């Protein structure tokens, strides 16, 4: 069986709801069971675009909604 794909698990919720904590726990459990697992978190705040998104989320910068949407998309492409 060539090119078998894995699963994509997405955790969604409001800020400070515990998504990162639950994601880390899930990855640890999957790895303990012998599965390969990676954790990706967005926005990735270490990039220039990520820092701009972060400043918006912290209400330090006011951006138009469409702009923020495009920034989130660009932030994911940065990771690729």
Secondary structure, 3 states (H helix, E strand, C coil): CCCCCCCCCCCCCCCCCCHHHHHHHHHHHHHHCCCCCCCCCCCCCCCHHHHHHHHHHCCCCCCCHHHHHHHHHHHHHHHC
